[in-house]
């Protein structure tokens, strides 16, 4: 198994967990907008600046456009302030869940190599998150870097999905996420009744599997910055970090 494939689950689950954390809910309360989707969209997309919602839709990729526009415009907090607040929530989640994780400094060191070595072409959210100020402590930095890698994989996956001839909606419907099956995730992303009217065919599943393989291939150069021993260490430490996060 390639290194990108070996760490995919941990990157997705740890990176996704902070978005539903008490720290992120506190950030959402500060925006003055109830619910998840508005603060999430403004916080995650804030690195793009105070742009039109279509720009956010282009970067997020897998969300129904009208859903993104409504969420983005529901929060009046300036984009830079929202990004800073979301970053703080991410870092604070790491400080809480990885407190006492003895290998946090080494994991942060390895993650920094991968994040620094990644090409930003076509992955605007990754570029924006990588440009934010780094946490000065290892647990906070680990979560920040994991989120950066999550954005990198998400952006590259969008390219791969398009390349194999799937629509973003179809990719969500088939692939889902570690936290939800495909139909549930597609509804959360705003696709509504289209979920029930779309049949997932064997050909669509084959294209999705091809997109997954292509995603691993496209993201591999970033991980190639690590030698074989360091890559194996990264896989092991991410597994340990995942176990630590989800026992809190």
C-alpha positions in Angstrom: 0.0 0.0 0.0 1.3 3.5 -0.9 1.9 6.0 1.9 -1.0 8.3 0.8 -3.4 5.4 0.9 -2.0 4.2 4.2 -2.6 7.6 5.9 -5.8 8.5 4.2 -8.2 7.3 6.9 -6.3 9.0 9.7 -6.0 12.3 7.8 -9.7 12.3 7.1 -11.0 11.2 10.5 -8.8 13.4 12.7 -9.1 16.3 10.3 -12.9 15.9 10.2 -13.3 15.4 13.9 -12.3 18.9 14.8 -15.0 20.3 12.6 -17.6 18.8 14.9 -15.7 19.5 18.2 -16.7 21.7 21.1 -14.0 24.1 20.0 -15.6 24.6 16.6 -19.0 24.9 18.1 -17.7 27.7 20.3 -16.3 29.4 17.1 -19.7 29.0 15.5 -21.4 30.7 18.5 -19.1 33.7 18.0 -20.3 34.1 14.5 -23.9 34.6 15.8 -25.2 32.1 13.2 -26.9 29.0 14.5 -26.2 25.5 13.1 -23.2 23.9 11.5 -23.1 24.8 7.8 -22.8 28.6 8.0 -19.8 28.9 10.4 -18.2 25.8 8.8 -18.3 27.4 5.3 -17.1 30.8 6.5 -14.4 29.3 8.7 -13.0 26.8 6.3 -13.4 29.0 3.3 -12.2 32.2 5.0 -8.7 31.7 3.7 -10.0 32.5 0.2 -10.9 36.1 1.3 -14.1 38.1 1.1 -15.0 36.6 -2.3 -18.2 35.7 -4.1 -19.8 32.4 -3.0 -19.0 30.9 -6.4 -15.3 31.1 -5.6 -16.0 29.1 -2.4 -18.1 26.6 -4.4 -15.3 26.1 -6.8 -12.8 25.4 -4.0 -15.1 23.2 -1.9 -16.1 21.3 -5.0 -18.4 18.7 -3.6 -21.2 20.9 -2.2 -24.4 22.0 -4.0 -23.8 25.6 -5.2 -26.9 27.2 -3.7 -26.2 25.5 -0.4 -22.7 27.1 -0.4 -24.0 30.5 -1.3 -26.6 30.5 1.4 -24.1 29.3 4.0 -21.3 31.7 3.0 -23.6 34.7 3.0 -25.3 33.8 6.3 -22.2 34.8 8.2 -21.2 38.5 8.3 -17.9 37.9 10.0 -15.0 39.1 7.7 -13.3 36.2 6.0 -9.9 36.7 7.6 -11.4 36.8 11.1 -13.4 33.7 10.4 -10.3 31.9 9.1 -8.4 32.9 12.2 -11.2 31.7 14.5 -11.4 28.4 12.7 -7.7 28.0 12.8 -7.7 28.6 16.6 -10.5 26.0 17.0 -8.4 23.5 15.0 -5.3 24.1 17.1 -7.2 24.1 20.4 -8.8 20.7 19.5 -5.3 19.4 19.0 -4.1 20.7 22.3 -7.0 19.0 24.1 -7.1 15.7 22.3 -3.3 15.2 21.9 -2.3 16.4 25.4 0.1 13.9 26.7 0.8 12.3 23.3 4.6 11.9 23.6 5.3 11.8 19.9 3.5 15.0 19.0 6.8 16.9 18.2 8.1 14.1 16.0 4.8 13.8 14.2 4.6 17.5 13.6 8.2 17.4 12.2 7.2 14.7 9.7 4.0 16.4 8.7 5.8 19.7 8.1 8.0 18.0 5.5 5.0 16.6 3.6 3.0 19.9 3.8 6.0 22.0 2.8 6.8 19.7 -0.2 3.3 19.8 -1.7 2.6 21.6 -5.0 -0.2 24.2 -4.5 -1.3 24.2 -8.2 -5.0 23.7 -8.3 -5.5 23.4 -4.5 -6.4 26.8 -3.3 -7.8 25.8 0.1 -4.6 23.9 0.9 -2.5 26.9 -0.2 -4.6 29.2 2.0 -4.4 27.0 5.0 -0.7 26.4 4.6 -0.1 30.1 4.6 -1.7 30.7 8.0 0.5 31.2 11.1 1.7 27.9 12.5 0.9 26.9 16.1 4.0 27.2 18.4 3.1 24.0 20.3 3.3 20.5 18.8 -0.2 19.3 19.5 -1.8 22.4 18.0 0.6 22.2 15.0 -0.2 18.5 14.4 -3.9 19.2 14.0 -3.2 22.3 11.8 -0.9 20.2 9.5 -3.4 17.3 9.4 -6.1 19.8 8.3 -3.7 21.1 5.6 -3.2 17.6 4.3 -6.9 17.0 4.4 -7.4 20.1 2.2 -4.6 18.9 -0.1 -6.2 15.5 -0.6 -9.6 17.0 -1.0 -8.5 19.4 -3.7 -6.5 16.7 -5.5 -9.4 14.3 -5.3 -11.7 16.9 -6.9 -9.3 17.0 -9.9 -9.2 13.2 -10.0 -13.0 12.9 -9.9 -13.3 15.4 -12.8 -10.6 13.5 -14.7 -12.4 10.2 -14.6 -15.7 11.7 -15.8 -17.6 11.7 -12.5 -19.5 14.7 -11.2 -18.7 16.0 -7.7 -22.3 15.0 -6.7 -21.8 11.4 -8.0 -18.4 11.1 -6.1 -20.1 12.1 -2.8 -23.0 9.8 -3.4 -20.6 6.8 -4.0 -17.8 7.6 -1.6 -19.5 9.2 1.4 -17.0 10.0 4.3 -15.6 8.2 7.4 -18.5 9.8 9.3 -21.4 9.1 6.9 -22.5 6.9 4.1 -22.8 8.3 0.6 -26.5 9.3 0.5 -26.4 10.8 4.0 -23.3 12.8 3.1 -24.8 14.0 -0.2 -27.9 15.3 1.6 -25.7 17.1 4.1 -23.9 18.7 1.2 -27.2 20.0 -0.1 -28.0 17.7 -3.0 -31.5 16.8 -1.6 -34.0 14.9 -3.7 -31.3 14.3 -6.4 -30.0 11.6 -4.0 -33.1 9.4 -4.3 -33.4 9.9 -8.1 -29.9 8.8 -8.9 -28.9 5.2 -9.4 -25.3 4.3 -8.6 -24.2 2.0 -11.4 -21.2 -0.4 -11.5 -19.6 1.9 -14.1 -19.8 4.8 -11.7 -18.3 2.8 -8.9 -15.4 1.8 -11.2 -14.8 5.4 -12.1 -14.8 6.4 -8.4 -12.3 3.7 -7.6 -10.1 5.0 -10.5 -10.4 8.5 -9.0 -9.3 7.2 -5.6 -6.2 5.6 -7.2 -5.5 8.7 -9.2 -5.8 10.8 -6.0 -3.1 8.7 -4.3 -0.9 9.1 -7.4 -1.3 12.8 -7.6 -0.6 13.4 -3.9 2.3 11.0 -3.7 5.1 13.5 -4.6 4.5 15.4 -1.3 5.0 12.2 0.7 8.1 11.4 -1.4 9.9 14.1 0.5 10.2 11.5 3.3 12.6 8.5 3.0 11.3 5.0 3.5 12.0 4.9 7.3 10.4 8.3 7.9 7.4 7.4 5.8 6.8 4.2 7.9 7.2 6.3 11.0 4.6 8.8 9.8 2.1 6.0 9.1 2.7 4.5 12.6 2.5 7.9 14.4 -0.7 8.9 12.7 -2.3 5.7 13.7 -1.2 6.3 17.3 -2.5 9.9 17.1 -5.8 8.7 15.8 -6.2 6.3 18.7 -5.3 9.0 21.1 -7.8 11.6 19.7 -10.6 9.1 19.7 -10.1 8.0 23.3 -10.6 11.5 24.6 
